[in-house]
Amino acid sequence: MTQEIHIIGGGLAGSEAAWQAAEAGIPVILHEMRGVHGTDAHRTDGLAELVCSNSFRSDDPDNNAVGLIHQEMRALGSLVMREADKARVPAGSALAVDRDIFSAGVTAALAAHPNVTIVREMITGLPPAEWDSVIIATGPLTAEPLAHAIREVTGEDALAFFDAIAPVIHFESIDLGTAWFQSRWDKGGAKDYLNCPMDKAQYEAFIDALLAAEKTSYKEWEANTPYFDGCMPIEVMAERGRDTPRFGPMKPVGLTNPATGKRAWAVVQLRQDNASGTLWNMVGFQTKMKHAEQVRVFRTIPGLENAQFARLGGLHRNTFIKSPVLLDQTLRLKARPAIRFAGQITGCEGYVESAAVGLMAARFAIAERQGRDPVPPPATTALGALLHHITGGAEAATFQPMNVNFGLFPAIEPAPKKDQRKPALVARARADLAAWMQVA
């Protein structure tokens, strides 16, 4: 019988890794502490629970690197993508899901798989030597005992950043006399987003309220922890410049208010958060304001004066390792090659990227179990570009979490015309993935 692979952590990376190995006929023991020990951000013990958003971002494989990595993962039998497609809710050209349906689907699939054993326990140190193939996918909320053990064996301090959660609002409490349905540029469907308009005076008053609101206080060890730019609290954006939100999540371009026939000065967008459409997420409104302040400030937004919040925003500390120094090209810890890392703890950012790294870590471990040499995907693919960045392409001294993007891909020579760059990168990626799948 093939010896099992141990996977520590049942988030998106760990769940995807477990599925890939199990489907390849490898026994998997999936260790998940939730159900025994909670975290500061999760609210259930379900596998692959989504915390800060319900969006997997763009699903356009022809024009967006995130959409392309979706496509590559689907081609490789991704459980995360399969269940995301099943749990899909309207979000224009983006892939957003009902988070409860999604988590339930992933949990049920793994619980029913004959090659998967789920053990609810906290791993408090590095795995024992007899675990000769381990994937640590504990995510950005790695329990301190394990984080401490990782620091001891690597000799490198873990890096850290703050991640913030956006509020979720009950649909019935939104004033549809003020807010209107429209996707920006009408892309993907006219009713996929709700838009709350602001004129200049309302926007300025809102920014004043954001800046004056009472925020959560830092613990002493958190004082110098940076924010990740892709998940920055809305009030931190405002601190960086009064117009920063208006050129970020509150940008009004591509939207025309049907009540006025004009473009608003700024717009707050809400995206459907569950399949029944009863809950809507405030897009880009991660926050570290205290709960009472959130209610007060967000009810100044036109259309949300009577908003009822199913969940208020929050802030938690995320950790990740210095992967370009610590990991090899197949995600093995150089100091302990029996251990691989996967997911956000490696310094990738985003749900999709986390699952993608879990998928790759599992495929490398599968190859070893089957007596083959692991073959990393080419850096010309979305998967390979992300892998290359976190395992050596990034500058170690300034390493920060990164989403997949076309800037990570090797340039095409000779350089195509600007409007042909993305099509050329995508065509090359698809051809190179197909070739890699024949040998990996």
N, C-alpha and C positions, 0 to 999 in steps of 0.2 A: 504494500500500500504506500502511495506517495505521502511523504511527511507533510504535515500541515504548515500553513503560513499563519502567523499570528499578526493580527491587525489591531492596533490600539487606537480607539476613537471611532465613533459611529456617526460622524458628520458626513458631509457630501463626499469628501476625499476617501474616508474609510469605507463608506458604504459602496462607492464605486469600485474601490480596490477589491473589496470582498466579493462583489458580483463577478468581476473579471476573472478572478482566480477560481471561484466556484464553477463558473461556466466552462473553464478550461479543465475541469475535473480535479482540481487541487482542493483538498480539505482546508477549511478556513475556520479559525477561532477568532471571532470579533469581540474585543473587549470594549465595553462602553460603560462609563461610570454613571451616566444619568439613569435614574431609577434607584440609585444608591446614594449618589452625591449630585447636587444640582450645580448650576453655574449662575453667574450674575446676569446672564443675558437670556438663557433658554427658559421656556415655560413648560415644556413637556419632556417626556422621556423617549419620544419618537426618534427614530434614526433620520438623519438628513433633515433635521428641523431648520427652517429658514428663520433668521433672526431679524436682520436690519432692513430687509426689503423682500418683496416677493418677485422681483424681476431678475431674469437671466439676461437682460439687456437685448441688444439687437439680434434678430434672427435672420438677417439678410446676409447670406453667404457670399454674395457677389460684390458687396461694397463695404463690408465691415469685418474686421478680423475676429470679432466675437461671434458673428454669424458663421464665419468660416470654421471656427473651432467647434461650434455646435455641429456643423455638418460632418466634420472629421470624427467627432465622438460618436455620432449616430452610426457612421460607417463601421465603427469598431464595437458596436453592440453595447453602447453605454446604457446602464440602468437609469442613471440620473436623467439623461435626455429622454428616454422612453417614458418615464413617469412624469417628467415636466410636460411633455406633449399631451399626455392624458389629462393633466390637471390644468391645462392652459385656460387663461381668462383673457378677455380683450385688452390689448395694449398696443394697438397700432402695429408697427413693424417689429416691435419688441416681443420677447417671449416672457410673459408674466404668468404666474401660476397661483392657484388656490393653495396656500402653504400647508393647510391641514390635509387636503387630499393628496398633495405631493408626498409629504412625510409618511402618511399612512400607506401609500402605494409602495414606497421604498422599503418601509419596515415589513410589510406583508410579504414582499417578494423575497427578501433575505431570510425572514423567519421560516418560510416554506421551502427554502432550497435545501436539498439533502446534503449538500457539501458545506453548509454554513452552521456553525454553532455560535450562538450569541451568549456571551457571559457578561452579566451586569456586575462590574467591580471596578474599583479604582486601582490603576497600576501606579505604585508609589516609588518605583525606582526603575533603573534600566533593566531590560529583560534578562533572565538567566541565560547562561551559555548554551543550555540545551535547546533554547529557541533559536534555531540557526537561520531562520528567515523571518524577519519582523518588519512591519511597516508602521511607523509612528505617524498617525494622522490625527493628533489630538487637537489640532486647530489653534486659533489665536487665544483660546481660553484654557490652555494647558494647565492642569492642576500643579500647584507649586511644588509638591514633592517630586514629581517627574521632571518639571522644569529645572529644579535644582540639580537633579541627577544628570540631566543633559549638559548643564553648564559645567559640572565637574569633569565629565569625560571629554568635552570638546575644548576646554580651556578658553572658551570665548564667551563673553557675556551675551545673553540674549538681547536683541534689540526690542524696542517696544513702540507702539503708537496707540493713539486713542481712536476708537471706532464709535460712531453714534447711531442711534436708532430713530427712525422717523415715526411720527404719530399716525394712528389709524382712526378714521372717523366713521360713525354710523351714517349710511347714505340718507336715511330718512330725516336726519337733522340738518341736511344741506339745503339752502334756499335756492331752488331751481329757477326762481324768478330773477335771480342775479347771476348765478353760475350757468354756464352753457356747455353742452357736449361738443367737443371738436378735437381731433388730433392735429398737432402742428403740421401745417401744409396739407392737411386732410390725408396724411399718409397712414395707410393701414386701416382706415375706417373713421367715420365722422364722430362716432360716439364712444371712442375708446378712452378719452380723457375728459374730466370735468375741469372747467377753467373759471377761476374767480378773478375778476378784473380789478385793477387799482388805477386810479388817476395819480397824477404826480403828488398831490397833497396827501392822499391816502398812503402812498408808498413812503413818503418822507416821514409821516407819523408812525408808520409801521417800523421803519428802520430805527427811529428814536426809541420805540418801545423795546425792540430787540436789544439795543445797546444798553438800555437802562435796567433790563430785567435781571432778577437775581439768578445766578448760575450755581450749579453744583460745585462744591469745594473740592480741591485736590487733597489727596493724601500726600504726605511729605515725599514719598518715593516717586510720585507721579509728576512732580513739579516741572521737570524738564523733558517730559515725554511728548514727542511731536504728534500732530494730526496727520492722517493720510489724506492727501488732497482730494481723492475721489469720494470720500465720505465725510467731508468737513461739515461741522455744525453750521446751521444757517446764520447764527449770530457771530460766529468766527469769520464767516465771509464778510458780514457787514463791518466788522472791526477792521478788515483789510481794505475797506473802501466802500463808501455808501452805495455806489452803483454796482458793486461786485455781484450781489444777488440778481440784479436786473440784467446782467450779462451772463448769468449762470442759470440756475433752475427757474428763475422768475422772468426769463427773457420772453417778451411778448411776440416775437417775430413768428410769422406763419399762422397767426391766429387773428380772426376778425370777430369782434363782439357783435352778434346779430342784433342786439338792442340798440346799438349806435351806428353800426356799419363801419366802425373805425377800429384801429388797433389801440389797445390799452397801453398805459405807460409801463405797467408791469402785470404779470399774471401768475397766480398760484395754481399749479396743476395738481389734480388728484387722479390716481390710477386705481382701477378696480383691484381689490385685494383678495377676494374670494369668489368662488364659482357662482354663488347666488347673487352677487352684486350688492350685498348688504353692507359691506365694509370697503372703505376707500382709503388709500395710502397717500399722504402728502409728499409728493415727489420732490426729492432733494431737500426735505425739511428735517434732516437729522438735527438734533438739538441737545444741549447740555443745560438748558434752563430747568429750574425746579418745576415740579409738576403744576403747582398752582399758577405759576407765572406762564407756563405754556397755555393753560386754559384761557387766562386773561389776554395774553398777547395774540394768540391765534384766533380768538373770537373777534378781533378787530378787523380781520380779513373779510371783505365784502362777500356775502354768501355763506360765511361760517359764523355768523353772529350767535347762532343757537347750536353750534356744533356740540355733539356728544361724542366723547372719545372712547373708543373701544380699547385703545392702548396709547399711552403717552410716550413721548420720546425718552431716550436714556443714553447713557454714556458708559462704555466699558473699556478696559485696558486690554489691548491685544499684544501678543508677543510673537516674534518670529526669529529664526536663527540666521546667522550670516552664511547663507547657503553657498555663495561663490567660493568661500574659503573651506567650508566644512564638508561639502558633498562632492562626489564624483559625478560623471556624466550620466550615470544610471541611478542617481539619487541615493547612493549608499553613503553612510557616514564614514569618512576616511579612517577615523580612529576605531570604528567598530563596523567592518564591512557587512556583518550579518544584519545590520539595522539600516533600513531605508526611511526617509522622511517623505511625507506627501501632504498636499493641501496648503492652507494658509500659513502654517508654521514654517514653510520653506520661503516665504516672502512673496508668493504670488498673491494677487488680490482679486477677490470676486468669487461668487459661487461657482460659476462655470470653470474658471481657471483652477479653483481648488479641486473640483471633481476631475478635471483633465489631468492634473498632476497625480491624483490617486490612480487614475486609469493607467498612466504610464508606469508608475511605481509597481503596480500589480503585474503588468506585462513583462517588466524586467525580472521580477521575482518568479513568474511563471516559467520564463525561459531557463532560468537557473535550475528550477526544480525538474525541468524536462531535459537537463543536460546540454542546453544550448547556451551560446554566448548572447547576452542581451544586446540588442541593436537599437540605439536611440533613433527616434524619427528624425529625418533631415531637418536642419534649421530653416529650410525653405517652406516647411509646413507650419501651420499655426501651432500645433502641438510642439514641434521641434523648436520653433522660435522662442516659445515660452520657456521650454526646458533649458535651452542654451542660455537665456538671460539669467535664470536663477542659479545655474550651476557653473557660471564662469564668464558669461558675456557682460554682466553688470560689473561696475566698479565696486569692489568689496568695501572700500572705505566709506562710500556714500550710499550703500545699498539700502533701498527703500522698497516697499511693496509696489508691485506693478501689475496692471491689467494687460492682457494680450492686446497688441495693436500692431499696425503695419510697420511702425517704426522699428520693431524688433526684427523684422525680416531682412535677410541679406539683400543688398541692392541688385537690380538686374542690369547687366552690362551687355550691350550699350544701353544707356538709360532711355526708356520709352518716353514719348510725349506725356505731359502731366496728366491728361485725361485718360491715358492708357496705362498708367502705372498700376492702379489697383487691379484692373482686369488681367494684366500680365502677372502680377504677384499671385492672384487667385488661380489662374490657369497653371502656373508652375507648381503651386502648392498641391493642387488636385492630382497632377501627374506624378509628383514625387511621393505623395501619400500612397497612391495606388501601387507604385513600385515597392515602397517600403513594406506594405502589407503582405507582399509576396515572400518576403524574407524574414520578417520580424517574428 
